[in-house]
Structure formats: structure tokens, C-alpha cells
Amino acid sequence: MTMWTAFSRELDLWHDAGRVATFWWRDDDATIPSPALDRLALVADGRPVSIAVIPEPAEPSLFEWLSNHHNLAPAQHGWSHRNFATQGKKCEFGIDRKLTEALADIASGWQKLSHLAEAHSINLDPLFVPPWNRITPAIADQVPEQGPAIVSLYGARKPEDSSRRLNTHFDPADWRQDAQYLGDEKTLSPALNHLMAKRQGNPAIDTEEPTGLLTHHLRHDAESWDFIARFADMISEHPGSQWLSFGDRDARVVA
């Protein structure tokens, strides 16, 4: 059995139980319009995508472009996407930063993106996406006071975080191999595992969290784009699954 067949059968189980498996899509690292962003819009084909924008280098031209793609909503991706970690894994909002400085960057980023969105009559998604999906609890706890209501990381959120997190769960890029396509099995396995855990009512996770696809439009090779297009179509076409609109998704998280 291929991984695609296994995934389709999992969606069949949701449908047979009278349930719908929900999905959302986040794409990271936008700053300006580009051919890669055009390709993302083409593959999304009207489906809702949160576009995580790096505030410091973000240009007004990106928001002009977004104003013509109403299914793509900007969200905040850190401030400068700069690594402040003195050792270990890269992190912009980690233990090597003063809390006041980190929070000031978040507030500045939110303010800049809010002004750009307002100037182009665009709704800003209330998400804060820390670069490399890393942030200390002390900083994360105070993100809502700086503007964004929700922190978006990677991995299944816990039940107690249902009103504060909206995470992604699978990514087609192999970051150990220059973002080449990770392969069907390694890409789909975490998504399948998340779906199974939700359907079976695993108490360790929030079973209401939509399963999140994470993409990086600037880095994907042809195989990754083929996967993204195939997966997007599968979710749209299967009766046991759906992409959440921005309003539906945010209502689930914030309510």
C-alpha cells in the first residue's frame, strides 16, 4: 500500500464516521512578490493560505500583490528572521534575547504589517510565526499583548493550548538536504499520524486542531510542488476532508 493510499483510506474512515477532517495551510518567508509566490497562488487555486511575512524587509509591493489574491492572507513571521542563538539551533526569539527587546520586535512587526494591510484593504491573519518554529514560553505567553492573538509552531498542540496555538504538522522539504523533496512517506506520515490521533481521541493532543501543511514557496523543488498540488487537490476532492476558510479556522482557535 502506498502512503497516498493509506492517507486516502484514513480520510475514508472520517467520512464513514460522518466526520470531516479539517486542514489549514501556512507558507513562510514572504517579503516581496516573486515567481515562486505566483506559483504558490496558482497551486493554491483559491484555497486559503496564511502567508507568513517577515516584517522588517517586507515591501509594500507584496501587499499590493496580496490585494489581488484574496484567498492569501498575510501573517507575522518574526521581525527580521535573524538568528540570535549563540549556540544550538537557530532562533530569533530564544533564551539569548532580552524579553523586552524580543517583545518590542514583535510589536514593531505587527504594527508595520497592520499598516501595510490596512493601506491595501487586506485582513491580517492574527498569527505570530516565530522563525524556525522556535520561541521560549516566556516570550510566547506575551505575544498576544503585542498584537497577534495566536502563536503558530510545528507539531500537535496540547488541549490546554487550544486558544493560543495553531500549529502546522507536516512539511515536504528535507532541510538536511537543501530543502529537496522529503518523499511521500516521510512527508505524509506525520499528517497521517495526526489525523489518526485526532480520530481516535488521543487525550495528549487537541483533537479539534486542523492538520496544518507547512510550505516555503522560495525553497521548493519540482517534486515538492508536485506533492503540494496533489495534496491540495486530494483534500478538496475527498468528501471526508476540507480546507478551512480563514473565518472558520480562526473561529475554531479563538473561540
CORRANOR-V504830 format. One record per pair of residues at least 6 apart in sequence whose ideal C-beta (glycine too) atoms are under 7 Angstrom apart, sorted by sequence separation. I is the first residue (numbers start at 1). J is the second residue. If there is no record, write none. Layout:
{{I:J} {I:J}}
This chain:
{{14:20} {66:72} {85:91} {117:123} {173:179} {174:180} {201:207} {235:241} {14:21} {30:37} {83:90} {84:91} {117:124} {174:181} {235:242} {236:243} {66:74} {83:91} {84:92} {143:151} {157:165} {174:182} {197:205} {235:243} {53:62} {83:92} {85:94} {93:102} {172:181} {173:182} {198:207} {11:21} {82:92} {84:94} {86:96} {114:124} {157:167} {172:182} {81:92} {85:96} {113:124} {140:151} {156:167} {84:96} {153:165} {155:167} {27:40} {84:97} {151:164} {154:167} {156:169} {215:228} {78:92} {150:164} {151:165} {152:166} {153:167} {154:168} {155:169} {51:66} {78:93} {128:143} {150:165} {152:167} {172:187} {135:151} {150:166} {152:168} {195:211} {170:187} {194:211} {170:188} {213:231} {128:148} {133:153} {170:190} {191:211} {30:51} {51:72} {53:74} {55:76} {127:148} {133:154} {169:190} {170:191} {25:47} {27:49} {30:52} {31:53} {49:71} {51:73} {53:75} {106:128} {126:148} {128:150} {169:191} {25:48} {29:52} {30:53} {31:54} {48:71} {49:72} {50:73} {51:74} {52:75} {53:76} {54:77} {56:79} {126:149} {127:150} {128:151} {129:152} {25:49} {26:50} {27:51} {28:52} {47:71} {51:75} {53:77} {54:78} {55:79} {56:80} {126:150} {128:152} {25:50} {27:52} {29:54} {46:71} {50:75} {52:77} {127:152} {169:194} {26:52} {31:57} {54:80} {79:105} {31:58} {32:59} {44:71} {54:81} {79:106} {31:59} {33:61} {41:69} {44:72} {32:61} {33:62} {79:108} {32:62} {79:109} {31:62} {41:72} {78:109} {30:62} {33:65} {76:109} {76:110} {210:244} {103:139} {110:146} {76:113} {93:130} {102:139} {106:143} {110:147} {179:216} {92:130} {110:148} {156:194} {74:113} {92:131} {99:138} {103:142} {107:146} {127:166} {210:249} {94:134} {99:139} {106:146} {107:147} {179:219} {181:221} {187:227} {91:132} {95:136} {156:197} {179:220} {180:221} {90:132} {93:135} {94:136} {167:209} {169:211} {181:223} {74:117} {89:132} {91:134} {93:136} {103:146} {169:212} {170:213} {171:214} {173:216} {181:224} {162:206} {168:212} {170:214} {208:252} {89:134} {161:206} {167:212} {168:213} {93:139} {162:208} {168:214} {173:219} {181:227} {158:205} {159:206} {173:220} {29:77} {74:122} {157:205} {158:206} {28:77} {156:205} {157:206} {73:123} {74:124} {75:125} {81:131} {74:125} {76:127} {173:224} {73:125} {75:127} {76:128} {77:129} {78:130} {157:209} {172:224} {63:116} {67:120} {76:129} {78:131} {156:209} {55:109} {63:117} {66:120} {67:121} {75:129} {77:131} {58:113} {67:122} {172:227} {60:116} {63:119} {64:120} {66:122} {172:228} {55:112} {63:120} {55:113} {58:116} {63:122} {53:113} {154:214} {76:148} {50:125} {50:127} {52:129} {166:253} {163:253} {163:254} {28:129} {26:129} {150:253} {149:254} {125:246} {126:250} {26:152} {26:168} {73:246} {21:195} {40:217} {39:217} {4:184} {37:217} {3:184} {7:188} {36:217} {3:185} {10:192} {36:218} {43:225} {3:188} {7:192} {10:195} {14:199} {43:228} {47:232} {3:189} {6:192} {10:196} {13:199} {24:210} {26:212} {39:225} {43:229} {23:210} {29:216} {22:210} {23:211} {24:212} {25:213} {26:214} {27:215} {28:216} {44:232} {27:216} {29:218} {43:232} {47:236} {21:211} {23:213} {27:217} {48:243} {47:243} {48:244} {48:245} {48:246} {23:235} {23:241} {25:243} {21:240} {20:240} {21:241} {22:242} {23:243} {24:244} {20:241} {23:244} {20:242} {22:244} {15:239} {15:240} {24:249} {14:240} {11:238} {14:241} {12:240} {11:240} {8:238} {11:241}}
